[in-house]
Amino acid sequence: MASTRRENGRETAGPGSIRQVILASFIGTAIEWYDFFLYGTAAALVFNRLFFPNVNPLTGTLSAFGTFAVGFVARPVGGIIFGHYGDRLGRKTMLIYSLLIMGIATFLIGLLPTYATIGVVAPILLVVLRFAQGIGVGGEWGGAVLMTVEHSAGGKRGFHGSWVQMGVGAGLLLSTLTFAVFSSNLSEGKFLAWGWRVPFLLSAILIGVGLFIRLRILETPAFARLQASHSQSRRPLAEMLRSHPRNVLLAMGMRFAENGPFYIMSVFVLSYGEAHLKLSKSVMLTGVIIASAISLLAVPTYGALSDRIGRRPVYMMGALFTLFFAFPFFWLLNTRSTLLIWLAIVLAVNIGHDAMYAVQAAYFSELFGTRVRYTGASLSYQLSSVFAGGLAPLIATALLAWRGSSAVSTYMAMMALITVIATYFASETFHQEISETN
């Protein structure tokens, strides 16, 4: 059971409790994002051939990335639904439901017949299951972040919140590594016939582990007190839009440089390396695996740094790096040198992306009051993902066919510029207390 203690007149999680909450949030988030990223890897490497076989390769890739984008369209829907009930009923309950929705959808993708078996019904079912994945992950992030941040003492919110973000890197690492193992150890025929399904089916085991862990943690002290005083918002979305419209827009803008370029670096590059650079799958996959592993150290480091110097300067550093590295990123990829390709992915992910992503859990939570925090953080985070990350592989593929890699670099730089401007106008929050009632 979780324990609490008094600190400066406030009730906060005790040492044993915060470690338990961090572990539960990290593992649960890693499992959910394993499921979500697994789809992105499959979309880049196999779905174009299995679910869209009667079109040319470019159209097939665009179609596969189109279904990938569906998950991002569903994410704000999940954010609104789970945010509403998370602000009314509690953070923990919603985390259980989000994990179940994601796990069931991912498992069913692993059982889905392909186009060769049931024709056009196959891609339709794929889109439906991808939409369900988006609903689940749309509710996951806000709940996992608030479980950690609202349990945390003020001086360590950046570090503690960053562990939720580490779960995303762990999920990417696990999904990419699993896919790499099966794709490299099976023949092309066997992998397309059944090998790609195994990573999806394995999610059933991971979901069981995640549920066991999450059922053992308590509701956050901040929300528990809100609930005890019957002070929950009756209409969290309307209240949030009325009281925090500026913060919603700024948080959305701050996500562009982190979210869009990340999916170019981790998903688009897989098809880019194989189809455009004529490299084996393993080159790009290995680069993503290395960057994901380094993220497990980089993210908590940036989170702890934000507790010392502030959220804004750390975030701005990542945004500026992404802006200025947009063109060198593809210059390094286009050398076709394995080491330089790995260097490009590592620099882009672990310096640019991780500096921003590590800070988001604490930063976005601190922008909203407890009554509407789940809704505010989730909607800001998930709505921007539709326009940034969800469309990034699709737009990048179209730009590549139109004007080459320089057009993709320009696209990355434009997204980074939006974030630089939004971060400039955002307020610093790391010294603020998290309000329990507003």
C-alpha angles and dihedrals in degrees: 000000000000120000131208137203138192118254121177090340093310130107112238135168116279121237094265092046097050091049090052092048093047092050092048092048093045096049095041093048092047090054094048093048091045085063094045097046092044088067091052092053092048091047090055096046114024117004093078090062099038102042103022104034100140096068134071117276095258093051090045091053091046090050092049091049088047090061087046088057091053089072090058093049088055094049098079088047088055090044092054095045097044092038091055095051093036090059091045105035105020145272099264098056093052092050090058092052094045091053092050094049093049094045096049093047093049093048091051091052086060089056096043117124114234131236091269090062107039104008122217092358088073098066090041091056089044090057092048093052092045089053089053089051089053092051091052097047090042089066097036103069099053094046095047092047094049093046087060102035096044091050092049131095111245097250094058104038092111093052096041093045091050090067089069087054089049086060088064091054090046090051091050091047093048095046095045093045092048092049091046092052094053096040093050098043098046130063117254090254096050093044092053092042099052114328095088090058097061097073089053093049092048089065089079090070093046093050090054090054092047094051092049091054098043094049089062099060128086131235115270116272092234094056093039090059091045089052093046091055092044089235099136117134114258092209108023096176095052092044092048094050090048097048104031110027094132093052091049092055094044093049090050091052091047090059098059098081092043100043108035100044090043092063090046089052096045107028111018093047090062093064091034092057095046101039103030106027093034092227127145119265091248095065096063094033091054091050091053091046092052092048091047091052092050089050089066087068101030098053099057089043091057090043092054090045090056089057089058106039102017139267096265101060093046091048093047091051091057093046094050092047090052090049095052096038096053094096099035088053093067093036088062093044092051093058086074086217109142094215094048091047090053090047091052093051093045095049093045095047103033100041105026105029101031095052090059099036095050092058099045098083094060097030098052092042091053091054093069138051123245094256092062103015098111091049095042098047094041097046094046091048098042102038093056090050089067092061097034118032100015095058098032100092091042094048092042091053091050092046091049091054091046106042109356131245094319089068090053090050090051089051091052091048092051092053090049091051090055089055094047090055094045092048091050091058096041120103124242110250109170095103094047123104116235106247116232099203113026 
